[in-house]
Amino acid sequence: MSTPEQMSSKPETQAQARADRPSVGELVGLVSTQASALVKGEITLAKAKAAAAGKRFGVAGALLALAGILSFYLIERLFRAAEYAFGLLVPMWAASLIVAGLILLVMGLLAGVALASIKKGKNNMPNPGEGMGKNVAAVKKGLKK
């Protein structure tokens, strides 16, 4: 059998255990606070990652721009070399005109291909108004039923 001291200590222990446990409201508040801190932490992390990526993309963009500029100088040098090569066969003024004519011919071909591509692209242009008109007509037809 239990002594009176053991019986009285048992309810105190249970009451004390209940008092040590947080209430449901406290648990909900704690979860809410932790969730808020987690979301804020994720946002901070995303900002830091975006800033680092932005710096890398900025450097990459600058390097690509520099490579593009240098490619123009390379092309110019190649045309000059072609001009000097033709200069061995014909007078230098004629070689310059020949290279200029070749450049003009290539520019014309590229422009023609670009215009043909634009014309083909115009045929495939989406018309959002047409789709919206069909949607409105379908809704009106559905409402009539």
C-alpha positions, 0 to 999 in steps of 0.5 A: 500500500501507499503511504500518505507521503507517496500519495501526496507526492504523486499528484504534485509530480503530475501537477508539476509535469503539467505546469512544466509542459507548454500549453497548446497556445504557447506551442502554436505561438512558438511554431509561428515564431520559428516559421517566421524566422525560417522564412526570413532566413530563407529570404536573406539567403536568397538575397545573398545568392542573388547578389553573388550571382549578379556579380558573376553575371556582371563579370561574365557580361563584361568579358563577353562584351570585351570578346565581342569588341575584340572580334570586330578588330579581328574581322577588320584585320582579316579583311585587311589581310585579304586586301593585302593579298589581293594587292599582290595581284592588282593595284591596292586601290582595286584590292580595297574595292574588291574587299569592300564589294565582298563585304557588301555582298555578304551584308546583302545576303545576311540582310536578305536571310534576316528579312525572310526570317522576319516574314516567316516569324510574322506568320506565326505571331500569336494574336491574344485578342483572337484567343480571348474572343474565342474564350468569351464566345465559349463562356457566353455559349455555356451561359446560354445553356 
